[in-house]
Amino acid sequence: MEETVIQARALTKEFVRDEFHIVALQDVDIDIHKGEFVALMGPSGSGKSTLLHLIAAMDYATGGEIRVLGEDLRALSDREIARWRNRNVGFIFQQFNLIPVLTALENVELPLKLTNLNERERFAHATTALKLVGLGDRLGHFPRQLSGGQEQRVAIARAIVTDPALILADEPTGNLDAASAQEVLSILSRLNKEYGKTIVMVTHDAHAARSATKIRHLEKGALLPEGQLPAD
Amino acid sequence: MAIPLSYNLRNLVVRKTTTIMTALGIALTVAVLLSILALVDGLRTAFTASGNPLHVLVMRKGSDSELTSNFTRTGYQDLKFKAGIARNKAGEPMASLEIVTVINLPSISNPDGSNVTLRGLSPIGIEMREGIRISTGRWFETGKREVVVGRSIAARFPASALGRKLRFGRGEWEVVGIMDAGKSANNSEIFADLNQVSSDFQRTEVLSAALVRAADAVTAAALVNDINSDQRLNMGARSEVEYYDSQTSSALPVQFLGMFISAIMAIGSSFAAMNTMYAAVARRAREIGTLRVLGFSRGSILFSFFVESVVLALFGGVLGCLLVLPLSGVTTGMSNFVTFSEIAFDFSIGLPIMATGVAFAVILGALGGFFPARMASKKEILVALREV
């Protein structure tokens, strides 16, 4: 039996902005299993990023249920969620979000500061992660000394350094040229195929989505049935 | 484990202009505070060094200073044979009848003249002050219009240079020596022969006070009690240490003013630090969001930004200490409101004072950094990530 990593039922997110009631996500049911690489696609405002944020417990649903890695995230305190996220989730941002004053190695080491590893072990883990993304020779470089593609690879190394079960990527190729985007997608594919990582990737790009093993579309906050494309 | 300190330190370096400006503001506040503390400490040191615990000062009952006291020669005769008064090698009681008055001399900082304490005393009075030595010249001779000036007087009053003549009383007095009284207030005095001074100031019978030395500390306390309760003598006695200690109050107005200015500046510096940290939090909102996503708790974020503010203030504090350090040992003078004359003393900037300055800066940093750090920790992840 396949192990379910993400299970959402009637997941809803509503909010009020400038007196307008907005439904960002409505009654979403989804199951994502271990080892899957799922691409979430849809036009802007379709709710794909909202779903990703709810999975990462960066935001809270206003209705429905969500269990990630068997954990009901609403039952956890703020501090427990922070710890849970550190152990179980690697997040990749569109804008890379590296800390500009830290080197590539230090950026990758950051999540390990919250573990029990000693300095030498942290260094070893971070170095391994950076070598895995092909940046073993850029350990001491600051983000400003790297290209966009290299920055995103450092961000991937940072996301995988704690060996999380789940990797979440929000438009990881959105700020990259075609060649760099392909490198990043190759790394994600490799992480999925060779290391069995469960990956959920939000993307606009149909080419990027083809790297995934499954594509799901969202439209106006609703998750379309598998295989169904938006009307537009 | 917390967010690494290198993250904060490097951020301070990256925005070095803001860091330096804020640190300078804190440094100036610390420098003002330290200057005041150094001044008060220097004054206190001068007064503390002046009192000998075995010495008992006898003045008219109710007098707070030798200047306003009077003491007759008859009273002195009754006093000097009291039990408990130590004797010198020659067997004489160690009791010194003295006259204290003020004369006006033009100083470097005040050409119109400042009051200076003139002390008339006999050889036994000099003998009792073992801490004083002649650094240049010689002691005055009895029966002559000769004076010995304190080291600070010589430095601050050009007219009192060795060999020069000072005009006061009924004639001119030759400066025959300069005395070094260590750190004591005697450095700000002029010593001359008791009888010559009393004669010139027409106070041959009614002088100012008497200084006596007790055989030991226990006897000193008993001597004070004995003199105070002696109805026939009708004089007041207190230990010399206590007498000089009470004169530290001369620094109170300056101390109050200095503290007031420091407090106002501290509020300004604290707001500057706060402003800097608010700007840092705003500029690094996305980093804060990222750190939260990586698993750092709100507490870690608060602590990190709080520490950054404290480190910034610490830098300002150290800078403030360095700014004020050249003042250490510099001699200054201020009016002693007890003796109505100028007292010279050295700014004293020791480790405790510098530690106070650094601690003060840290408090400023903590006050200025807490609210921005709290704001950083309260940011919702998504809101922080969306900020540019």
Interface residues (C-beta under 8 A of the other chain):
Chain A: H53 A56 M58 D59 D78 R79 A82 R83 R85 N86 R87 F91 F93 Q95 N97 I99 P100 V101 L102 E106 L110 P111 K113 L114 R158
Chain B: M1 A2 I3 P4 S6 Y7 R10 N11 V13 V14 R286 E287 G289 T290 L291 R292 V293 L294 G295 F296 S297 R298 G299 I381 L382 L385
